[in-house]
């Protein structure tokens, strides 16, 4: 972007955040934005969608793209869609942040790296959770081994949860962006709607409160999202795969469902800065994660 008077150059582009499940990609995005737009949990495959997070500072606009964890271990249609999302994103961005964790580098990381070897854009190796490394003496040899695997533009150790080195990472990434007009208004931070964020916040609470099985067979559909002055009235339907899962989510006397709704509402009120009236229902819809038509109606296709 140039003006006739000042000829100020601006730089803008897409920066993909990729990696295997559970390395902290969504936590990284939220801390780069200094605002929560992507849900997080300690369980893998929490992120299912491509989510944009936008920062505009000075002459640079960074459009970060949070992606699902790349995972080849599942054959369901939902998992294939999430993997396709990753493939589509890395083929259409200007910079990639390849996120790994601590001194761990396993076969799942190698599969992601193999994907990155096919593209021709700068890749910054982002080593997350370094605050949790107990044996510091092993860290430098680990970096040297990773550097030998690929011609990374930079290798940056960070802690997404504490914010360590995130300013340096953001600066390095923004300096790799092409000269371009800004793609979004300077005050916009995401491409996702409040309705989408509401569904994701409810799903986050399900993931955090339940065991390993149920969260992966559950999704959330917003049936009503009505704004009235300073109040949002939100009706949400939680879909599960089997009747037993509905029983677990509802809980004894509806206690578990009430707790999910309560903590989700609290988060929404902080993020939306509005009073929230939230109603939740649970419905069994067998095989929804393997039904392409159902997935399309639930917004899993961009």
C-alpha positions as CSV (number, residue, x, y, z in Angstrom):
1,X,0.0,0.0,0.0
2,X,1.4,3.4,-1.0
3,X,0.1,6.9,-0.7
4,X,0.9,9.6,-3.2
5,X,2.2,11.8,-0.4
6,X,4.2,9.5,1.8
7,X,4.9,6.3,-0.4
8,X,4.6,4.1,2.8
9,X,5.2,0.5,2.0
10,X,3.0,-2.1,3.8
11,X,3.6,-5.8,4.2
12,X,0.9,-8.4,4.6
13,X,0.5,-12.1,4.2
14,X,-0.7,-15.5,5.6
15,X,1.4,-17.3,8.3
16,X,0.3,-20.9,8.8
17,X,0.7,-22.5,12.3
18,X,1.1,-26.2,11.7
19,X,2.2,-29.3,13.6
20,X,1.1,-32.6,15.0
21,X,-1.8,-32.7,17.5
22,X,-1.3,-31.2,21.0
23,X,1.9,-29.2,20.5
24,X,0.3,-25.9,21.5
25,X,-0.7,-24.3,18.1
26,X,-3.9,-22.8,19.4
27,X,-2.3,-21.5,22.6
28,X,0.4,-19.9,20.4
29,X,-2.2,-18.1,18.3
30,X,-4.1,-16.8,21.3
31,X,-1.0,-15.4,22.9
32,X,0.2,-13.8,19.6
33,X,-3.2,-12.1,19.4
34,X,-3.3,-11.4,23.1
35,X,-6.9,-12.5,22.9
36,X,-8.6,-15.9,22.9
37,X,-10.2,-16.9,19.6
38,X,-9.1,-20.5,19.4
39,X,-10.1,-23.1,21.9
40,X,-7.5,-25.1,23.8
41,X,-7.2,-28.2,26.0
42,X,-4.6,-30.8,26.9
43,X,-6.3,-33.3,24.7
44,X,-5.1,-33.7,21.1
45,X,-7.3,-32.8,18.1
46,X,-9.1,-30.0,20.0
47,X,-8.9,-27.7,16.9
48,X,-11.0,-28.9,14.0
49,X,-11.2,-25.8,11.8
50,X,-9.0,-23.3,10.1
51,X,-9.1,-20.2,12.1
52,X,-7.6,-16.8,11.2
53,X,-6.0,-14.5,13.8
54,X,-5.0,-11.1,12.6
55,X,-2.5,-8.6,14.0
56,X,-1.9,-5.2,12.5
57,X,1.1,-3.2,13.8
58,X,2.8,-0.4,12.0
59,X,3.5,-1.4,8.4
60,X,2.9,-5.1,8.9
61,X,-0.3,-7.1,9.0
62,X,0.1,-10.8,10.0
63,X,-2.7,-13.2,9.2
64,X,-2.0,-16.2,11.3
65,X,-3.8,-19.4,10.3
66,X,-4.4,-21.9,13.1
67,X,-4.8,-25.4,11.7
68,X,-5.9,-28.8,13.1
69,X,-3.2,-31.1,14.2
70,X,-2.1,-33.3,11.3
71,X,-3.0,-36.9,12.2
72,X,-2.9,-40.0,9.9
73,X,-4.1,-42.4,12.6
74,X,-7.9,-41.9,12.0
75,X,-10.0,-42.9,9.0
76,X,-13.2,-41.0,9.8
77,X,-14.3,-38.4,7.3
78,X,-13.9,-35.6,9.9
79,X,-10.2,-36.5,10.3
80,X,-9.7,-36.6,6.5
81,X,-11.3,-33.1,6.3
82,X,-9.0,-31.8,9.0
83,X,-5.9,-33.2,7.3
84,X,-7.1,-31.7,4.0
85,X,-7.5,-28.3,5.8
86,X,-3.8,-28.5,6.8
87,X,-2.7,-29.4,3.2
88,X,-4.8,-26.6,1.7
89,X,-3.4,-24.1,4.1
90,X,0.3,-24.8,3.7
91,X,-0.1,-24.6,-0.1
92,X,-1.5,-21.1,0.0
93,X,0.5,-19.1,2.6
94,X,3.5,-16.9,2.7
95,X,5.3,-18.3,5.8
96,X,4.9,-21.4,8.0
97,X,5.5,-21.8,11.7
98,X,6.2,-25.5,12.2
99,X,5.5,-26.1,15.9
100,X,7.1,-28.9,17.8
101,X,7.4,-29.4,21.5
102,X,10.4,-29.6,23.9
103,X,12.9,-32.2,22.9
104,X,10.3,-34.5,21.5
105,X,10.4,-35.2,17.7
106,X,8.5,-38.3,16.7
107,X,7.1,-40.0,13.6
108,X,4.0,-37.6,13.6
109,X,6.4,-34.6,13.5
110,X,8.3,-36.2,10.6
111,X,5.0,-36.6,8.6
112,X,4.3,-32.9,9.0
113,X,7.9,-32.1,8.0
114,X,7.5,-34.3,4.9
115,X,4.6,-32.1,3.9
116,X,6.6,-28.9,4.3
117,X,9.4,-30.2,2.1
118,X,6.9,-30.0,-0.8
119,X,6.3,-26.2,-0.5
120,X,8.5,-23.3,-1.4
121,X,7.9,-20.7,1.4
122,X,10.0,-19.8,4.4
123,X,9.5,-22.2,7.4
124,X,10.3,-21.2,11.0
125,X,10.8,-24.1,13.3
126,X,9.1,-23.1,16.5
127,X,10.1,-25.2,19.5
128,X,7.3,-24.8,22.1
129,X,7.1,-25.6,25.8
130,X,10.8,-25.0,26.5
131,X,9.9,-23.9,30.0
132,X,9.0,-27.6,30.6
133,X,12.4,-28.9,29.5
134,X,14.1,-30.5,32.6
135,X,17.5,-31.4,31.0
136,X,18.7,-28.2,29.4
137,X,22.0,-29.7,28.4
138,X,20.2,-31.9,25.8
139,X,18.5,-29.0,24.2
140,X,21.3,-27.6,22.0
141,X,22.2,-31.1,20.5
142,X,18.5,-31.5,19.8
143,X,18.3,-28.2,17.9
144,X,21.4,-29.3,15.9
145,X,19.7,-32.6,14.9
146,X,16.5,-30.7,13.8
147,X,18.5,-28.2,11.8
148,X,20.1,-31.1,9.9
149,X,16.7,-32.3,8.8
150,X,15.6,-29.2,6.8
151,X,16.7,-25.8,5.7
152,X,14.7,-23.8,8.2
153,X,14.7,-20.0,7.9
154,X,14.9,-19.7,11.6
155,X,14.8,-21.9,14.7
156,X,13.0,-20.2,17.6
157,X,12.5,-21.6,21.1
158,X,9.4,-20.3,22.7
159,X,6.8,-20.9,25.5
160,X,3.4,-20.1,24.2
161,X,1.8,-20.3,27.6
162,X,4.2,-17.9,29.3
163,X,4.8,-15.7,26.3
164,X,8.5,-16.3,26.2
165,X,10.1,-15.1,22.9
166,X,6.8,-14.6,21.2
167,X,7.7,-11.0,20.3
168,X,10.8,-12.2,18.5
169,X,8.9,-14.9,16.7
170,X,6.2,-12.5,15.5
171,X,8.9,-10.0,14.3
172,X,10.8,-12.7,12.4
173,X,7.6,-13.9,10.7
174,X,6.3,-10.5,9.8
175,X,9.7,-9.6,8.2
176,X,9.2,-12.5,5.8
177,X,5.9,-11.2,4.5
178,X,5.6,-9.8,1.0
179,X,4.9,-6.2,0.2
180,X,1.2,-5.9,0.0
181,X,-1.8,-3.8,1.0
182,X,-3.5,-4.9,4.2
183,X,-6.2,-7.6,3.6
184,X,-8.3,-6.8,6.7
185,X,-9.3,-3.6,8.6
186,X,-6.7,-2.8,11.2
187,X,-9.1,-3.5,14.1
188,X,-10.2,-6.9,12.9
189,X,-8.7,-9.9,14.8
190,X,-10.4,-12.9,13.2
191,X,-12.5,-14.0,10.3
192,X,-14.8,-16.1,12.5
193,X,-18.2,-15.0,13.7
194,X,-19.3,-14.7,17.3
195,X,-21.7,-17.6,16.6
196,X,-18.8,-19.8,15.6
197,X,-16.8,-18.8,18.7
198,X,-19.8,-19.6,20.9
199,X,-20.0,-23.1,19.5
200,X,-16.3,-23.6,20.0
201,X,-16.3,-22.4,23.6
202,X,-19.0,-24.9,24.4
203,X,-17.1,-27.7,22.7
204,X,-14.0,-26.7,24.7
205,X,-15.8,-27.1,28.0
206,X,-17.0,-30.6,26.9
207,X,-13.4,-31.6,26.0
208,X,-12.0,-30.3,29.3
209,X,-14.6,-31.9,31.6
210,X,-15.1,-35.3,30.0
211,X,-12.9,-38.3,29.4
212,X,-11.0,-39.3,26.3
213,X,-13.8,-40.9,24.3
214,X,-16.9,-38.6,24.4
215,X,-15.3,-35.3,23.3
216,X,-14.2,-36.7,20.0
217,X,-17.7,-38.0,19.2
218,X,-19.3,-34.6,20.1
219,X,-19.8,-31.4,18.2
220,X,-21.9,-28.3,18.8
221,X,-24.5,-26.6,16.5
222,X,-25.8,-23.2,17.4
223,X,-29.6,-23.2,16.6
224,X,-30.3,-19.7,17.8
225,X,-28.0,-16.7,18.2
226,X,-30.2,-13.6,18.9
227,X,-28.8,-10.3,20.0
228,X,-31.0,-8.0,22.0
229,X,-29.4,-4.8,23.1
230,X,-26.8,-5.9,25.7
231,X,-28.0,-9.6,25.9
232,X,-27.2,-12.5,23.6
233,X,-29.7,-15.4,23.7
234,X,-28.0,-18.5,22.5
235,X,-29.5,-22.0,22.0
236,X,-27.0,-24.7,21.3
237,X,-27.4,-28.4,20.4
238,X,-24.7,-30.8,21.4
239,X,-24.5,-33.8,19.0
240,X,-23.1,-37.1,20.1
241,X,-22.6,-40.5,18.4
242,X,-24.3,-42.9,20.9
243,X,-27.0,-42.8,23.6
244,X,-24.5,-43.6,26.4
245,X,-22.5,-40.5,25.5
246,X,-25.6,-38.3,25.9
247,X,-26.1,-39.8,29.4
248,X,-22.5,-38.9,30.3
249,X,-22.7,-35.3,29.0
250,X,-26.1,-34.7,30.7
251,X,-24.9,-36.2,34.0
252,X,-26.9,-37.1,37.1
253,X,-29.9,-34.9,37.2
254,X,-28.5,-32.8,34.4
255,X,-25.6,-31.6,36.6
256,X,-22.8,-32.1,34.1
257,X,-24.7,-30.3,31.3
258,X,-25.4,-27.4,33.7
259,X,-21.7,-27.1,34.6
260,X,-20.7,-27.1,30.9
261,X,-23.2,-24.4,30.2
262,X,-22.1,-22.3,33.2
263,X,-18.4,-22.2,32.4
264,X,-19.1,-21.7,28.7
265,X,-21.4,-18.8,29.5
266,X,-18.7,-17.2,31.8
267,X,-16.1,-17.4,29.0
268,X,-18.5,-15.9,26.4
269,X,-19.4,-13.0,28.7
270,X,-15.7,-12.2,29.0
271,X,-14.9,-12.5,25.3
272,X,-18.1,-10.9,23.9
273,X,-18.5,-8.3,26.7
274,X,-22.2,-9.0,26.8
275,X,-24.6,-10.8,29.1
276,X,-25.3,-14.3,27.8
277,X,-28.5,-16.4,28.2
278,X,-27.4,-19.9,27.2
279,X,-29.5,-23.0,26.8
280,X,-28.0,-26.4,25.9
281,X,-29.6,-29.6,24.6
282,X,-28.0,-33.0,23.8
283,X,-29.1,-35.1,20.8
284,X,-27.8,-38.5,19.5
285,X,-26.9,-38.4,15.8
286,X,-25.1,-41.6,15.0
287,X,-22.2,-41.5,12.6
288,X,-22.1,-37.7,12.3
289,X,-18.3,-37.6,12.1
290,X,-18.3,-39.9,9.1
291,X,-21.3,-38.3,7.3
292,X,-20.1,-35.7,4.7
293,X,-23.5,-34.1,4.4
294,X,-23.8,-33.7,8.2
295,X,-20.2,-32.3,8.4
296,X,-21.0,-29.8,5.7
297,X,-24.1,-28.5,7.5
298,X,-22.0,-28.3,10.7
299,X,-19.5,-26.0,9.0
300,X,-16.6,-28.3,8.6
301,X,-16.1,-27.3,5.0
302,X,-14.7,-23.8,4.2
